[in-house]
Amino acid sequence: MSTATSVLILGAGQAGLALSRALSHRGIDHVLLERGRVGERWHSERWPGLHLLTPNWMNRLPGPWPEAEPDGFMSAAEFAARLERYSAAISAPVVTGCEVQSVARENGRFRVVAGGRQWFARAVVIATGACDRPAVPAWASTLPKKITQIVPTRYRGAERLPEGGVLIVGASATGVQLAAEIQGSGRPVTLAVGRHVRAPRRYRGREVFELLSQSGFLGSPRPADAHPAHLMTLPSLQLTGSGGGEALGLDRLQAVGVHLVGRALGAEGGVLRLDPALGAEIAAGERRRRKLLTLLETYLAETGSALPDDPGAWHAPDLPHAGPDRLDLTARGIRTIVWATGFRRAYPWLHLPVLGAAGELETDRGVTAEPGLYALGLPFLRHRASAFIHGVGRDAEELAPHIAAGLRRGISRAA
């Protein structure tokens, strides 16, 4: 069975749905193909206790998205439900349970094999997102079988972990949130600290994202000379939406008993090799914090702000300067490792020359070198806010005219 349409959108999460609304407003026929339910990753790949680290006003999409608590922090489950309601409100033409097996060119059209059918389209938008496959190091396979290994997309609460200690590898937003939750359950937690940004939840009495938005920081365009792989791996802020929104720096984790060690480098049996220069990563995190605060302070000074000073925000916490170079998992009582080491993207179904050496999509603000093939929902795609939900909506509204123009050019050539 075959189906033809003007545009196929691969993925019905926030990116695909926002683009669907923008295309509908232009009268462009399209179909969204979703491997599971609308917003499947928010349903099945987020843990029950997770709250979005951004305030609700940053988590809305264009159009019908009522928000009673703009300064609150919704749970991941609530956001998944919001996406389903949004999909219904905009009458998005979603085909669920339709996993993509192949995308290729066929006689001037895109031929997509998905859900046991053939789909033909003049344009395709890859909106499968950035959180595709957990980036677990290859040497993890050499660890003893008695050590349970889990990634955040499969974590469903501390009570489902084996008894005993837990090692969390990675100290960006996901890692620190898991460290706080698991330590709070009574299990001793060790945190292997890598790249991170210690950020304040509030600065000079204001929510930090409010200031970052007003200052223009979030709207800053993608640097023309930046390496795509670098932009895809920028560390997230050490913040949480739990408890009404809080900062989760290493100082707070250490205060509740989390044991801090350096980056995990490899394994020899049940012993992990660690970077003993823990202080270097902590110092780098502090430099990123001060750079962020300097940007905000400059903006506030230029606008003549009368907000109260916040000198405490500039003080570096008392944290260890060095750590061990080995971690014996058995001696430490560690029975579980959680790999909070970010994500990578894989496109084994994409049979078009648009991937770089690292396997990432190469685009110019979402437009690939393959005519009619676009991408949406990747970090820093068009601007810094692309990494956030409201920024995805903005990207969708900016990309839709390019798609429409491409379709018009194609019609003109065909005529």
N, C-alpha and C positions, 0 to 999 in steps of 0.2 A: 504494500500500500504506500502511495506517495502523496505528499501534501506540499503545496507551493504557497509562499507568502513573500512579502517584500523584505521583511527583517526577521531574523531569528535571534532571540536573546537567550544565551545559555546561562541559566541561573535565575531563580526567582527569590533572591534575598533583597536587601535594601537597594542595591545598585540596579538590579534588573527591574524591580518594581518602579523605582523612580524614573528610569528611562521609559518604561512602558507608558507611564502617565504623560511624559513629554512627547512621545511619538503619537499617542492618541490625540493630544491637543493639536497635532499637525495633520491629523487624518491619515496617518501612515499605518497600513495594516502590518501586523506583527504577531508573533507567537513567542511565549517564554517557555523554555524547556527546563524542567526542574527534576532532578534525580529522585527527590523525596517529596516532602511537603513544602508549602511556601515557607521560606526561611528555615530550611531543614537544619542547617548547622546550629541555629539558635535553639532549636528543639532538642537535638540529639548530641551536640558536641560542647555543651556548656554545663558546668556543675550546678547543682541546685542552689547553693548559697551565693552564686555570683551575682553581683550588681554591676551595672555599667559604671565605669569610673568617671564618665562625663555627666554633667547635669542634664536633666530632661530636655531643656531647650536646645541642646546640641544633638539630640537623638531623634529629631523629627524630620520627616520627608516633605517635599513640596505638596501642597494641596490639602486634602481632608485628613488632618492629623490633630485632633483636639487635644489640648494638654492642660489639665487642671492644676498640676504642680510643676511649673517650669523649672524650679530650683531644686526639685527632688532628684532622687537617683533610683530608677526603676531596675527591677531584677531582669536577668536574661530571659526568664520564662515570660515575664510580662511583655518584654520587647517582641518575643516571638509571636505572642498573641496579637500585639499591635500590628505586626506585619500582615498577619492573616486578615485582620479587619481592614487594613489599608488596601490590600489586594482586592477585597470585595467591593470597597467603596469606589475604587477607580475602574472596576470591571476589567481587571487585567486578564488577558487571554492566556492563562497558565495551563500547561499540560503537566500534571504531576506524575511522579513515578516513571519518569522518562529520562533515563541516563544516557548520556552521549557516548557513542563508541567511535565515531569518526567524523572529522570535518576536513573536506577536501574541495578542490575545484573540479567542476565537470561542465565543459562546454559553456564557459562564461558565467556559470552560476555556482553557488556554493551547494555542495551535496553533503547533507548531515545525516548520518545514520544514528538513530536514537529511539529507544523504546520499541524496537522491532519494526520501525518504519523508516522510510526515506523522506527527508525534508529538503526542499529546494528553495533557496532564497537568494536575493540579489545582494543582501548585506547580512553579516553575522556580527554580533557583539558578544565578546567573552566577558561575562559578568560572574565568574565562578569564585571571585574573592581572593584575598591574600592568605587567609588561614586555611590552606589546603592540606598539606601533609606536615606533621610535626617533624622538626629538624633534629633527629636523634643521631648522635655521632656513631660512626660505624663500629668503633671499639666497644660500644655498649653490648654487642653480641658476645663478647668474650667474658662478661661477668658471670659469676656462678649462677646456676639455675635456681638456687634457693632464694636469690634476691628477686623480689617482685619488681618489675619495671612497668611504669605507667606514664602515659602522656596526658596533658590537661584535658584533651578532648574525650578521654575515657575515664577521668576522675569523677566519681559520683558521691563524694563525701568521705570524711576521715574515718567514719565508722565502718566503711567497706574495705579499708586497708588492713593488711595483716597487723597483728600486735607487734610492738617494738618500734624502734627508731625509724625516722624517715629522712632521707637526703633529698633536698630539692636543688636541682641544678638550674641556675638562672635567677637573676634578681631584678628583672624588670617587673612591670605591673603584675603579670600573672604569677611569677615566682613569689613575690612578697605577699600577695593575697593568699596564696596557698600556704605559705609558711605561717602566717598569722592564724589561719583557720585550723590547720592541723596541730600546731602547737597548743591552741586553745582547747583541743579535744583531749589533751593529756599525753599525746605521743611526743617524745622528744624530737626536735627538728634540727637538722644541720643544713645550712644554706651555703651552697657554693656560689660565690659572688662573681659575676662577670660584668659586662657593660650595663650601666643603669643611669638614671637621672633622678636624683633626690629632689623632689619638687614640693613646695608648700601647697596645702589644700586651699589656703586663703593667704593673701598678702595685703598688708595694710587695710585689713578689714573686709576685703573683697574676695569672692571666689576667683581662683587663679585663672580659670578659663574665660571668665568675663573680661579680665584684664588682657589676656592674650588675644582675645577677639577684638576688643576695642583698640588695642595698640597696632593692629594690622599684622601681627605675627602669624596668625593662623591663615590669613589670606595671602601671604607672600608666595609668589609664583615658584614653580619648580626651577631650580638653578639649571641654566642651559649646559653648564660644564660638569654637572654632577654625574657620578657613575651610577647607573641604575641599581646595581647590586648593593651599593652603599645606602641608597635611599630606602631600599626594601628591608634593611636590617637595622634601622635607627631604633635605639631602645625606647620603650614607652616609659611614661612617668610613673614613679612609685606612689600611686594613688589608689584609692578604693572608693566605691560608691556605697559600701556597707556602712552601717551605723550612721546614716545620714551624710556620708562623705567625709573621708579622713585622709591624712597623709600617712604613708607606711614606709618611712625611711628605715635604714638599717639600725639606727639608734633605738627606735621603738621596738624592733624585733629583738634586738639584743637585750633590751630591758625586760622582755617577757620570757627570756630564756633560750631564744634561738641561738645556736652555736654557729658562728660565722667562720668560713674558710675561703680560700682563694679558688680561682677557676679550676674546674676539673679538666685535666689534660689527657688522661688515658687510664688504662687499668692493667694491672698485673695480677691475675687471679682475682681475689677478693679485696685487693688493695688498690685504691685510686691514687694516681699521681696528681698532685695539686700544684698550682702556682703559689709559692710562698709569699709573693709580693701582693698580699691582700691590700695593703695600704695604697698601692699604686692605683688599683681599681676604685677604691674609695675616694682617693684624691681626684681622680678623673671625674667621678660622679659629682664631687663638690665643685669642680670647675664648671661643669655643665649647669649646675644650679646657680652659681654666681653669674654666669653668662645670661641665664634666663632672668634673674633678678635685675641685672643691669639694664636689660632691654625694657623691663617694666618700669624701672625707676626713671629711665630716660623719657619714656612716654609720659609718665605722670608729671615729670618736671616740665616738659614741653607744653603740657596742657594746663599747667597751673593748678594741679590737684591740691586739695586741702585735706586729703586723707591722712589719718594719723600715721606717724612713723612706725616702722616695724623692725627695729635693730636686731631683735632676736633671730629673725629669718636669715641673717647673714652669718651667724655663728656656726662653725663646724662642730659636729658632735664628737664626743670622745669615743673613738673606735680603734680597734687594733691596727697596728701598722704592719704586722707580719702574721703569717699563719703557718700551719704545718705543710710540709711538702708531700706527705703521705696521709691517707685516711684508710685505716683498716676497718672495713665495714662490719666484720664480725665483732671485733673488739669494741667498737662503738655501739654495738647492738642495733645496727641499721639493717632492716629487713625489706625496706622499700625505697626505690629511687623514683622520683617524679622528674621527668625531663621537661622543664619549663624553658626550653631553649629556642623558642620561636618556631617559625614555619618556613617551609619552602613550597614552591609551586611546581607542579608537574603537568604537562600537557601531552600525554602519550597518544591521545586521540586527534591531535592537531597535526595535519599533514600539509603544512604550508611553511615557507621559509621565513618565519617571523620571530624565531627564538635566538637569543644570543648564546655566547659560549657557555654561560652558566645556566642555560635552560629557562631564562626569564623572557617574558614577552618584551620585545623592543617596540616602543611606541613614541610618537610625538604627541604628548598630551592626550593619549587614548587613540590616536590614529596610527595604524600600522602601515608598513610599506606595501602590504597586500591590499590593493584597492577594494574597498567594501568591507574590510575586516577591522573591527574596532575592539577596544578593551575598556572596561569600567570597573571601579571598585578596588583599585590597587593604591597603596600608599604613595603620596606625593605624585599622583598621576598628572595633575594640573597645578596644584598648589598644596601648601602644607596641610590645609584642612581636609584634603582628600583622604587622609587617614581616619577621619571621623565621620559619623553617620550623616550629619547635616552637610558636610563637605561632599559626600557622595551624591546627595541630592543636587547640589550646585553643579557638580561635574556632569550629571546626567542632563541638566538643562542646558549646559554649554555644549555638550556633545551632540545633542539631538539635531541642531541646525546643520552640523557637518554631515550627519547621516542623510538628512533631507536633501542637502545640496548634492551629495554624491548620487543619490537616487535620481535626481533631476538630470544630472549630467549623463547618467547612463541611459535614461529615456531619450535624451536628445541625440546621443550617438546612435542608438538603435533606430531612431527615426531617420 
